[in-house]
Amino acid sequence: MREIIMSAMRPTGKLHLGHYLGVIQNWVKLQDKYECYFGVADWHALTTKYDNTENLRQDCREVIMDWLASGIDPDKSVLYIQSLIPEIAELNIYLGMITPESWVEKDPTLKDMVKILREKESNAQQLNYGLLGYPVLMSADIMIFNADAIPVGIDQVAHIEITRDIAKRFNNLYKTDFFKEAKPLLNNCSLICGLDGNKMGKSFNNDIKISDTEEITAKKIMTAITDRSRIKKTDLGHPDECEVAFKYWQIFGDEHDISVVRNECEQGLRGCADCKRQLGCIINEKFKSIRERRKYYEENPEIVDEIIKSGTAKARIKAQQVLSKVRDLIGMY
Ligand code: SF4
């Protein structure tokens, strides 16, 4: 039997290249080896955006379409929407009852989110009960499939520690070994910065979307930061100090491309504008088939509906099995 992995994303709308390189590419590989459950965490979106739900449903669909276009195969992986699995909410109640408050307070994900909200003074009053329960809900997301492993980056290992602690506590309290302690499955994906050199993010307006057109991609790439010391094309360049464009070359170019760009830049034979134009073409080529597939799903919404419906139904079967065992172990009526 294959090991189970579970992972989820918040419905942030159309995904960007950071999501593709840092998460989705890895999922595509994992689906050949594991029983995979990939969810759109729309309840988690409500922990901070409960007053801004106008686009929530469409944002969930955008995420699913980006996954499908990028190669997540609904015949290999189970794709679902979190809020369509009520079993997660019930498990969240049981786990909430056995989780000491101090564990929740020290959870790094929650600490980060509270910090961000507090920094925005106007949002200080928005720290709500649902947000404080975030670490337990995340644990319910994982434990509802009794997952063996969670794909994470090295900086996220501590974020699933609470889930392992809650699983251990459940097993101790109810004298069972039912719940597995989900282990982190480290990925070594490429990290890509935004066009301005900061973390890539929709809200920073520095991203390239998976679904951007070739024209938009070409236009955006022209804003990428280069070697700030260069003024003229003939100035000798320093690719390692080219803050964004050369980093993108190292991600998207092949060995030959990278070496040509480096040499021509260092010798003052390559202008930054031409260099970025060429880079835009390389990125567009890489995402050509993904964008064609995405267009197909955009034009065929009934296929997306069916994938969500059947994935959610499969996820619920597994969730119901786990929940039934949990109720039994606790001694619920
Ligand atoms: Fe960067 Fe290319 Fe300009 Fe060199 S020529 S600084 S690699 S954009």
Residues whose N, C-alpha, C, O or C-beta is under 5 A from the ligand:
A	BS01	SF4	T226 D227 G237 P239 C242 A245 F246 C265 R270 G271 C272 C275
